[in-house]
Amino acid sequence: MGVNGNPINKGPEKAQGIDSPMPRLLTIPQASKFLGLTVWALRERLWNGALPYLQFPGGRKIYLDREDLEKFIQGNKKVFGE
């Protein structure tokens, strides 16, 4: 509870452990937290082409677009019995 007994709203950014406001481009550790995967599980999905990534020219760091992560989530939803 916050001040005056009001509940503290941490929002999805805080719940996922990513600083607010949530950036559009996420690093591999940030994206793995967002998806609830280990860093290596996320890397395997990158290596097998399940997720697109961004790498700036001349750079080494890999970024993932949050919109692509949302599409990945939507495309992998399943319902038992189907």
Secondary structure, 3 states (H helix, E strand, C coil): CCHHHCCCCCHHHHHCCCCCCCCCEEEHHHHHHHHCCCHHHHHHHHHCCCCCCECCCCCCCCEEEHHHHHHHHHHCCCCCCC
